[in-house]
Amino acid sequence: MNIGVTGGSGFIGRAVRQELRSRGDSVVLFSRREGPDRRRFSLSEPLDVSGCEGIVHLAGESILGLWTREKRRRILESRIEGTRRLVEGISAAPIRPGVLVSASAIGYYGDTGDHVVDERSTAGSGFLSEVAQAWESEAIRAEELGVRVVRLRIGFVLGRDGGAMRLIRPVFRLGFGGNLGSGNQWMSCIDVADLAAIIADALHDPTLCGPVNAVMPEPLTNRAFTRATARAARRPALFHAAALPLRLLLGDLSHLLLDSQRVVPSVLAARGYRYRHPDPASSLKLIFAQR
């Protein structure tokens, strides 16, 4: 297949491009930086998706960084307008792509506490939930054009070459790691290699559509994640970061660290997906391996 990928130069996008090419697919890269080997990605004009048999939509403002009013605007606008311009491009294409795999996030479910949620669960509340809902609403419009749409709700992505682990790894290597808040909040993780494989499977499986939770089989608490990370780093994890200082220092960004996300992948489980990294320990071992 000839696959268009937005956000293809980012951490997840690079893994997706590698996975697709390993399966014999060709990749058309969409980027804000134009060049001979890429097409223009824009928030103001429809994308040129001609010749693309499938689309992977990953582009969006990073949620890392302090959530100022301007940062919130960019996070929301990049997802709404970027997806809207993509769907407009699909509508205008002489031959439309057959499938759109559009990124979303498990933030869709809000703070779940100890409650287990899956794809059948309702949306939560809070900024990240509002962003995910708006993002998915724009992607769903492609269904009206006869396009199969997979809404991929992505968990906390593990990988050594980008994402939050690029910031977390040196902290634990120096022995400064520790629980965040109570440590009882749940985390639902996914290794970047599995995420890329799930995206490739979604493109090629004509029976898969709707929401899909891209997470490992079992969530774990922040305390358990801290222990696993410390073991992989071969360092103690003694520095507890209390909830109140985190909230005062980070503001609403602290929700990323302190909210509970006990999300399970019921759709992938029912389809028998075989994980390359079924738990954080196997992924963290590679992240902290010496090169």
C-alpha positions as CSV (number, residue, x, y, z in Angstrom):
1,M,0.0,0.0,0.0
2,N,1.0,3.6,-0.5
3,I,0.5,5.2,2.9
4,G,0.5,8.9,3.8
5,V,1.8,9.7,7.3
6,T,1.4,13.1,9.0
7,G,3.7,13.7,11.9
8,G,6.0,11.2,10.4
9,S,9.2,12.9,11.4
10,G,8.3,12.6,15.2
11,F,9.1,9.9,17.7
12,I,6.1,7.7,16.9
13,G,6.1,8.7,13.2
14,R,9.7,7.4,12.7
15,A,8.8,4.0,14.2
16,V,5.6,3.8,12.0
17,R,7.5,4.6,8.8
18,Q,10.1,1.9,9.6
19,E,7.4,-0.6,10.4
20,L,5.5,0.1,7.2
21,R,8.5,-0.1,5.0
22,S,9.5,-3.4,6.7
23,R,6.1,-4.8,5.5
24,G,6.6,-3.6,1.9
25,D,4.5,-0.5,2.1
26,S,5.6,2.8,0.6
27,V,5.4,6.0,2.6
28,V,4.4,9.5,1.7
29,L,5.5,11.9,4.4
30,F,3.5,15.0,5.2
31,S,5.4,17.8,7.0
32,R,5.3,21.5,7.7
33,R,8.8,21.6,6.3
34,E,8.5,21.2,2.5
35,G,11.0,19.2,0.5
36,P,11.4,17.0,-2.5
37,D,10.5,13.9,-0.5
38,R,7.5,15.2,1.4
39,R,4.2,17.0,1.0
40,R,2.9,20.0,2.8
41,F,1.0,19.6,6.0
42,S,-1.0,22.7,6.8
43,L,-3.6,23.9,9.3
44,S,-5.0,26.3,6.8
45,E,-5.5,24.4,3.6
46,P,-6.6,20.9,2.5
47,L,-3.8,18.2,2.3
48,D,-2.9,16.7,-1.1
49,V,-3.6,13.0,-0.4
50,S,-3.8,11.9,-4.0
51,G,-2.3,8.5,-4.6
52,C,-2.5,7.5,-0.9
53,E,-4.4,4.3,-0.3
54,G,-4.3,4.8,3.5
55,I,-3.5,7.6,5.9
56,V,-1.9,7.6,9.3
57,H,-2.6,10.8,11.1
58,L,-0.2,11.6,14.0
59,A,0.4,15.3,13.7
60,G,-0.3,17.5,16.7
61,E,1.2,20.0,19.1
62,S,3.2,18.2,21.9
63,I,1.4,18.1,25.2
64,L,4.7,18.3,27.0
65,G,5.5,21.8,28.4
66,L,3.6,24.1,30.7
67,W,-0.1,24.4,29.8
68,T,-0.4,28.1,29.4
69,R,-3.4,29.5,27.7
70,E,-1.5,29.8,24.5
71,K,-0.1,26.2,24.8
72,R,-3.7,24.9,25.4
73,R,-4.8,26.8,22.3
74,R,-2.1,25.2,20.2
75,I,-2.7,21.7,21.5
76,L,-6.4,21.9,20.7
77,E,-6.2,23.9,17.4
78,S,-3.4,21.6,16.0
79,R,-5.7,18.6,16.4
80,I,-8.9,20.1,15.3
81,E,-7.7,22.1,12.3
82,G,-5.1,19.5,11.3
83,T,-7.6,16.7,11.1
84,R,-10.2,18.9,9.5
85,R,-7.7,19.9,6.7
86,L,-6.9,16.2,6.3
87,V,-10.5,15.2,5.9
88,E,-11.0,18.0,3.4
89,G,-8.1,16.7,1.4
90,I,-9.6,13.2,1.5
91,S,-12.9,14.6,0.2
92,A,-11.2,16.4,-2.7
93,A,-9.0,13.4,-3.7
94,P,-9.9,11.9,-7.2
95,I,-9.6,8.5,-5.6
96,R,-10.1,8.5,-1.8
97,P,-7.9,6.6,0.6
98,G,-9.7,3.5,1.9
99,V,-8.6,3.8,5.5
100,L,-7.6,6.5,8.0
101,V,-5.8,5.6,11.2
102,S,-6.1,8.7,13.4
103,A,-4.2,9.1,16.6
104,S,-6.1,10.0,19.8
105,A,-5.2,9.3,23.4
106,I,-6.4,7.5,26.5
107,G,-6.9,10.9,28.0
108,Y,-10.3,10.5,26.3
109,Y,-11.5,8.6,29.5
110,G,-10.3,11.3,31.9
111,D,-9.2,10.4,35.4
112,T,-10.5,6.9,35.9
113,G,-9.4,6.3,39.5
114,D,-9.3,2.6,40.2
115,H,-12.1,1.9,37.7
116,V,-11.1,-0.2,34.7
117,V,-12.2,1.2,31.3
118,D,-12.1,0.0,27.7
119,E,-13.3,1.0,24.3
120,R,-17.0,0.7,25.4
121,S,-16.6,3.2,28.2
122,T,-17.8,6.8,28.0
123,A,-15.7,9.9,27.7
124,G,-14.4,11.5,30.9
125,S,-13.9,15.2,31.7
126,G,-11.0,17.6,31.8
127,F,-8.8,19.3,29.2
128,L,-7.2,16.2,27.7
129,S,-10.6,14.4,27.4
130,E,-12.0,17.4,25.7
131,V,-9.1,17.5,23.3
132,A,-9.4,13.8,22.5
133,Q,-13.1,14.0,21.9
134,A,-12.8,17.0,19.6
135,W,-9.9,15.2,17.7
136,E,-12.0,12.1,17.2
137,S,-15.0,14.0,16.1
138,E,-13.1,15.5,13.2
139,A,-11.6,12.2,12.2
140,I,-15.1,10.5,12.2
141,R,-16.2,12.9,9.5
142,A,-14.1,10.8,7.0
143,E,-16.6,7.9,7.5
144,E,-19.2,10.0,5.7
145,L,-16.9,9.8,2.7
146,G,-16.8,6.0,2.7
147,V,-13.4,5.8,4.5
148,R,-12.8,3.2,7.2
149,V,-11.7,5.1,10.3
150,V,-9.7,3.7,13.2
151,R,-9.4,6.0,16.3
152,L,-6.3,4.9,18.1
153,R,-6.4,5.9,21.8
154,I,-2.7,5.8,22.7
155,G,-1.3,5.2,26.1
156,F,2.0,6.3,27.7
157,V,4.5,5.5,25.0
158,L,7.8,3.8,26.0
159,G,10.9,4.1,23.8
160,R,14.5,5.3,24.1
161,D,14.5,7.7,21.2
162,G,11.9,10.2,22.1
163,G,8.7,10.9,24.1
164,A,8.6,11.4,27.8
165,M,11.1,8.6,28.5
166,R,13.8,10.8,26.9
167,L,13.3,13.1,30.0
168,I,12.7,10.3,32.5
169,R,15.7,8.1,31.6
170,P,18.4,10.5,32.7
171,V,16.6,11.2,36.0
172,F,16.6,7.6,36.9
173,R,20.1,7.0,35.6
174,L,21.3,9.7,38.1
175,G,19.3,7.9,40.9
176,F,16.8,10.7,41.3
177,G,13.7,8.7,40.3
178,G,10.8,8.1,42.6
179,N,7.0,7.9,43.0
180,L,4.8,10.8,41.8
181,G,2.1,11.8,44.2
182,S,0.7,8.8,46.1
183,G,2.1,6.4,43.5
184,N,-1.3,4.7,43.5
185,Q,-2.5,6.3,40.2
186,W,-2.7,3.8,37.3
187,M,-0.7,4.0,34.1
188,S,-1.4,2.3,30.8
189,C,1.7,2.0,28.7
190,I,2.6,0.9,25.2
191,D,6.0,0.3,23.6
192,V,6.6,2.3,20.5
193,A,7.4,-0.8,18.5
194,D,4.1,-2.3,19.4
195,L,2.3,1.0,18.6
196,A,3.8,1.0,15.2
197,A,2.8,-2.6,14.6
198,I,-0.8,-1.9,15.8
199,I,-1.0,1.0,13.3
200,A,0.3,-1.1,10.5
201,D,-2.2,-3.9,11.4
202,A,-5.1,-1.4,11.5
203,L,-4.2,-0.2,8.0
204,H,-4.3,-3.7,6.5
205,D,-7.2,-5.2,8.4
206,P,-10.4,-4.2,6.7
207,T,-12.5,-5.4,9.6
208,L,-11.0,-3.1,12.2
209,C,-12.7,0.3,12.8
210,G,-13.8,2.6,15.6
211,P,-11.9,3.2,18.8
212,V,-8.9,1.0,19.7
213,N,-7.0,1.3,23.0
214,A,-3.3,1.1,22.1
215,V,-2.0,0.0,25.5
216,M,-0.3,-3.1,27.1
217,P,-2.6,-5.9,28.4
218,E,-2.3,-4.8,32.0
219,P,-2.2,-1.3,33.5
220,L,0.2,-0.8,36.5
221,T,0.4,1.8,39.3
222,N,2.9,4.6,39.2
223,R,4.7,2.9,42.2
224,A,5.1,-0.3,40.2
225,F,6.3,1.6,37.1
226,T,8.8,3.4,39.3
227,R,10.2,0.1,40.7
228,A,10.4,-1.4,37.2
229,T,12.2,1.7,35.9
230,A,14.7,1.8,38.8
231,R,15.5,-1.9,38.2
232,A,16.1,-1.3,34.5
233,A,18.3,1.7,35.4
234,R,20.0,-0.3,38.2
235,R,19.6,2.7,40.5
236,P,17.5,3.3,43.7
237,A,14.3,5.3,43.4
238,L,14.2,7.2,46.7
239,F,13.0,10.7,45.7
240,H,9.3,11.0,46.2
241,A,7.6,13.9,44.5
242,A,4.5,14.9,46.5
243,A,1.3,15.8,44.7
244,L,0.9,19.4,46.1
245,P,4.3,20.7,45.0
246,L,3.8,19.1,41.6
247,R,0.4,20.9,41.2
248,L,1.8,24.2,42.4
249,L,4.9,23.9,40.1
250,L,3.3,22.5,37.0
251,G,-0.3,23.7,37.2
252,D,-2.7,21.7,35.0
253,L,0.2,19.8,33.4
254,S,0.3,17.9,36.7
255,H,-2.7,16.0,35.5
256,L,-0.4,14.1,33.1
257,L,1.5,12.8,36.1
258,L,-1.1,12.4,38.8
259,D,-4.3,11.4,37.1
260,S,-5.2,7.7,37.0
261,Q,-5.6,5.9,33.7
262,R,-6.6,2.3,34.2
263,V,-7.3,1.5,30.6
264,V,-7.3,-2.0,29.0
265,P,-7.2,-3.0,25.3
266,S,-10.3,-5.1,24.9
267,V,-10.4,-4.8,21.1
268,L,-6.8,-5.9,20.7
269,A,-7.3,-8.7,23.2
270,A,-10.3,-10.0,21.3
271,R,-8.3,-10.1,18.1
272,G,-5.4,-11.9,19.7
273,Y,-2.8,-9.3,19.1
274,R,0.6,-10.6,20.1
275,Y,2.7,-8.0,21.8
276,R,6.4,-7.6,21.3
277,H,6.6,-6.0,24.7
278,P,3.6,-7.1,26.8
279,D,4.7,-5.4,30.0
280,P,6.8,-2.3,30.8
281,A,9.8,-4.3,32.2
282,S,10.7,-5.8,28.8
283,S,10.4,-2.3,27.2
284,L,12.4,-0.6,29.9
285,K,15.2,-3.1,29.7
286,L,15.8,-2.0,26.1
287,I,15.4,1.7,26.9
288,F,18.2,1.5,29.6
289,A,20.4,-0.9,27.7
290,Q,23.9,0.5,26.9
291,R,24.6,1.2,23.2
